[in-house]
Structure formats: C-alpha cells, structure tokens
Amino acid sequence: MWMWTMDRILGRMTITIKSALLIVIMAVVALIIAVLSYDGLMVSERHGETMRNASERATYGERANGLVMSVVSDSRGIYMSADSEKAEKFAVTLMAALDKLGETMAAWERAVPEAQRADFVPVMAKAQEFITFRSELVRLGRTEGPAAARAYGDNDANRANRKAFNDQLEKLAVQNAAAVEAGVDAMRDFHDGRLLLLLGVAAAGILLGLAAAGFVAIAGIGRPLGRISGAMETIAAGTDDVTVPGTDRRDEVGVMARALEVLRGAQATARRLGEERERAQVERLKRAEALERRIQGFDREVVSILSEVDKAIRHLQDTAGTMSGLADDLRGRAGSSAAAAEETSANVQTVAAAAEEMAGTLREISNQVVRSSDVAAKASAQAEGADQTIQSLAEAAGRIGDIVRLIEDIAGQTNLLALNATIEAARAGEAGKGFAVVAGEVKSLAGQTGKATADIAAQISAIQAATERSVEAFRAIGGTIDNINEISTTIASAVEEQTAATGEIARNVQQAAVGSQEVSTTVSQVNRAADDTGTAARSLAQATDLLSAQAGRLRHDIDAFLTDMRNQSLSAA
C-alpha cells in the first residue's frame, strides 16, 4: 500500500521536479546544519560573553586585591615616616590607589550579573568602608602626623576589617575563576555535543538524500521505464492488445507511456485499416461490377428514352406543320366569313330599305283606303269616276303584289343567309358561337317575315278578287256600297297590321345589321387568332428543332458520362 501510494505520488512529478525535490532535501539538510551551526555560534558567543564577564570580574577582583595590598603598604609607609612631610609621598600614592580602587569596584559592580548583585553588595560596602577608613588615615597623617595615623590604623580591629575585605575579594575571585572554568567546561561540552549533532544531521541528510535519490531512481524512473520497455517490446513484436502502463502518470515516463499508447493505437488502427482496405477493395470490385451493370442498364434506358423523345419531336414537328396549315385554312375561312358577313350586311341593308319602301307603300295604301271609303260614301254621287278609282285600286293591288313578292324574295334570301351564317359559325367552332346565335335570330326573323308576307299576299288576293268583282258588278255598285265600306275597313285593318309587321321587320333588320357587324368583328378576331396560331406553330417548330439539337447533345454528354464512369470504376478497382 505504501509503495503504491509513493508510486502514485512520484507518478505525478516530472523528472525535473524529482531532481528539484532531491535538491530541496539536500538544501533542507544544509539549512538545518546552517541553523545548528548558527545556533552553536550564538551559544558559543553567549558562553564566551559569560566567560569574558567572569574573567573581567576575576581581573577586577585581582586588581582590587592588588590595590588593597598597595594601600596597606602605603599605610605602613605613613606609619613608618618620621613626620608629615615624609609621609606625604605615601599619602599621595595611597590616595591614588584608593581612587583606582573606587573606580575598579564601580566597574566590577557593573560587570556583576544580576543574579550575583545581592552577593556583591556586602563587598561594595566593605570596599567603601575600607576607602573611607584609609582616607581618614591619610588625613590624620597629613594633619596630625604619622603617629596619629598609626594609632588610628595600626590596630587589630582595622586588621580584622581589612582581612575580612580581603577574604571577600578572594572569595569573589575564586567564584569568578570557578565561573570561568565552568564556562570553559560548558563551552567544551556544548561544542562537542553540537559537533556530534552536526555530524549526525549531515550524515542523516546524506543518507536521506541517497535514499531519496535511490528510491526516485528506482521507483520513480527505473521500474516504470522497465514496465514501459516490456510493453514496447510486446508492441514491437506486433501485439497491439497489450495495456500500456503509466499512461496516467504526469512525469516524462507518463509522456513516454502516452506516446507508446498512441503508437499502439496507430499500429492497431493501421492493422484495422489494412483489413478494412482489403474488405473495401473487395467491395469496390463488387460495386464496380454492379455499377457496370447499372451503367449498361442506364445506357439502354437512355437510348430508349431518347428514341421516344426523337419520335415525340418528329410528332411535334408534324403537329406544328398541321397547326400552320390549319392556321392558313382558318385565315382563308375567316376571309370568306368576312366577305359573307359583308354581303349579309349589304342584304340586310337592302331588306331595311325595302321594308321602309313597303312601309311607305302601306301608308299610301292606308291613305287610299281612306279615300276609297270616302269615294264609297260618295259613290252614288260620283258613279262616273268609280271606274277610274277601281282601276287605280287594281293597279295598287298589283303593285302591292309586286311588293309582297319582293318581301318574299328578301325573306328567302335572308333565310338562305341565316343558313350560310349557321354553317360558317359551325366551322368557326368556339369563336362562331355568337355568330350562330345571331344567325338563328335572323332565320327566325326571316320565317316571321315569310308568314307576314303570306298574310299580306292573301289580303292582296282578296283585294284583287274584290276589285274584279267590283268591275264585274260595276253596274250594281249602289247595292254593294255597304260591302265596299266593310272591305275598306278590313283593308284598313289589314294595312295597319301590315304596317306594324313592317315596323317589326325594320327593327329585326336593324338588329340583323348589328349582328352582321358583330359577325364581322368576330371574324376579325378569328383572323387574329389564326395569325397567333400560325406564329405559335412556327415557334413550336423552332422549339422542336432546338429540342432535337439538345437531345443530340444530351446523348453525347450521356455517352461521355458513362465512359468516364466506366474509367473511374476500372481505376478504383
């Protein structure tokens, strides 16, 4: 478990980081050694300071002790002097020694550690007492003489006091010497212990560095490279179903493992692609054969379709020719219809004129009938003119007969024109429907005109018969005047009816004239339609020629395409 964890940790570090880690370990060891060395220097400096202080205090003690001895010696010089003048030279040196002793004790007091201040207070008191006592001794020697000074200082009490002071100074000197020696021993012990610690830390650091380097070299580099080398040999032997170890590592070994995994995948892909290429080659050969079969079938279909297209083009060309002929024939027939329409219009105008003339004649007949009635009323008084009147009546009846025959001729011609118009409308097809309706109306009008004319003819026959009877019964005219009046009345009624029929004929003839104009307009439209049909037929002929050329080019392009497909199929196979 521990090895697996360390392997995972090392797998996340690059060789540079691993090397840097070793350098960091050695740097940490060096830092520990440097810290320990610095601490040793600091401790040694403190021990040295302690030793210097102890040595300085020992020096101060020896100096103070020496000064005390000098003061004691100068005090004896004062004791031994004969007078004050001779004692003066000893007094001067004694006072100088006392000053130095005071300074030495003050400096010593400053050098005493805080822990020893309590022990040094009695010493300072003794020193001050000694300096005061010896200063008084010098004063006495100067002022009262050496004897007074000797009496003051040369006694057991003073010697006991001085000896106690000396003992204290010696005690302090011994303590300071012991402190110096203890400091030396402590420094020696610390130096030996710190040297062993530094050697131990250095040895441990070197061993740790070597162990870390060895572990990194073996576990972090050597062993993973060995596993990758085994996988690489397996892949080089041609086996690509091996699992490459270390692909999840983040160091250079992981980079190599991932590169080897890519190589393994590429090798597997190359083998798979080779197999797929072989299968694809077989499939391409099969597809090429199937494509050739399809190309041949397509070629047959295209040839068949283009043949049908060529037949359709020829049929369209024939149709275009037929349409052009029909357009020419339609233009001819339209011209004939236009001429017939113009003739019909002229005939209708003639009928209208005849109808107007017949209306005038009827009005004249009406006037004659009125006059005949007057003549009949006055027949008895005008018998002598009855012969002429009857003769005039006979002539008028003849003229009416002529007019009736003329109307019958016009009705027959109108009926014939209506028949012709119906035939022409049937030939014109959809464009002649309106003309056919007008022709039907004209035919109906002609029939009605014929019937009215028959009625008029019957009336005229009756008039003629009456006239003949009047001529035959001229001598009996007086007896038949009443009959003449009745006949005149009948004639007047008939004339009114004929007048009304003639007006109807005139209106129908006018409508026929309007219809003839519409027929002319329709014939013009038919003529334009015939022209458009001819133009369309020519355009169709041009389109069929272009279609034929396009079909030929299409056949050429299809042949080139099929040839190219066959070449590509052969090259792909």
Buried (B, 14 or more C-beta within 10 A) or exposed (E): EEEEEBBEEBBEBBEEBBEEBBEEBBBEBEEBBEEBBEEBEEBBEBBBEBBEBBBBBBBBBBBBBBBBEBBBEBBBBBBEBEEBEBBBEBBEBBBBBBEBBBEBBEBBBEBBEEEBEEEBEEBBEBBEBBBEBBBEBBBBBBEEBBBBBBEBBBEEEBEEBBEBBBEBBEEBBEBBBEBBEBBBEBBEEBBEEBEEBBEEBBEEBEEBBEEBBEBBEEBBBEBBBEBBEEBBEBBEEEEBEBEBBBBEBEBBBBBBBBEBBEBBEEBBEEEEEEEEEEEEEEEBEEBBEEBBEEBEEBEEEBEEBBEEBBEBBEEBBEBBEEBBEBBBEBBEBBBEBBEBBBEBBEBBBBBBEBBBBBBEBBEBBBEBBBEBBEBBBEBEEBEEEBEEBBEBBBEBBBBBBEBBEBBBEBBBBBBBBBBBBBBBBEBBEEBBEBBBBBBBBBBEBBBBBBEBBBBBBEBBEBBBEBBEBBBEEEEEBEEBBEBBBEBBEBBBEBBEBBBEBBEBBBEBBBBBBEBBBBBBEBBBEBBEBBBEBBEBBBEBBEBBBEBBEEBEEBBEEBEEEBEEBBEEBEEEB
